[in-house]
Amino acid sequence: MSAGGDLLVRDCVVAGRRADLRVRGGVVTEMGAALRRDTEPVMTAAGAAVLPGLHDHHAHLLALAAAWSSVRCGPDDVPDADAFAAALAAAPGSVRGVDYHERVAGPLDRHVLDRMLAQRPVRVQHRSGAAWFLNSAALAAHGLLDSADPAVERDAAGRATGRILRGDHLLRRDAAPPDLTPVGARLASYGVTGVTDATPKLDADTLAVLSEAALPQRVVLLGAPLHDGTSRGVPWKILLDESRDLDVEALTDEVRAAHAAGRPGATGCSRSAAARSAPPPPGTRR
């Protein structure tokens, strides 16, 4: 397509019939047989179907960009504990892993990760997205050894276990946001022209990054501030954490507040398998 968004597409299938399409300024303005070419570039579809742009209705753009530069830790990538440890050791610098599942090496904590790689910071995200597992060096690097944040799990003696539950906010501090350009380019190559970022309750810095990103897609932010006038009509993301008791009254109040702001509620829930499979010892605070 030309810089002005002009294009003539020949021999494409639209709604079951073959035709040519003329695009002006990125908008289809004419459809018919054997359209006359003006000065726009010409592309031949050779009988391929032309569809409206696709919309990804649930994405986490910054997490997606970061995941592409992370160590893949799922069972299809590292089938056992030895392969997992080798993948962590082969990664340069501070190690960031994603897509972990207990089938690989069982429940993780700081001690398990220290045995695999103690010399450098290691943090691994569970595939549910609800939990991170940090070795001792990573806990120290993020200032979490003595953190009182409720997301930092502690054992009966008060020591950080290395498990961070619903604590993404603790790990993005002082970190430069990943480049979203490759994400936009890849999504566009799949025909995706719109994305709904479902990250809840975006902080000011993250909101600015997502709002100012030069993406080719139209982006809808479910986590934009509740009373942001530009987000009226956009669903408000409410995350229900199954690892904690449900506060029905608080949930009801939040739904009412969303409706009062002209925003429907969009609820989601996810619980880390780590939280299910490894009950804490007596006295553990989660």
Beta strands, then each sheet from edge to edge (+ up, - down):
strand 1: 7-14
strand 2: 17-24
strand 3: 27-32
strand 4: 42-44
strand 5: 54-59
strand 6: 71-72
strand 7: 95-100
strand 8: 122-126
strand 9: 131-134
strand 10: 152-154
strand 11: 160-165
strand 12: 192-197
strand 13: 218-221
strand 14: 236-240
strand 15: 265-269
sheet 1: 3+ 2- 1+ 4+
sheet 2: 5+ 12+ 13+
sheet 3: 6+ 7+ 8+ 9- 11+ 10-
sheet 4: 14+ 15+
end
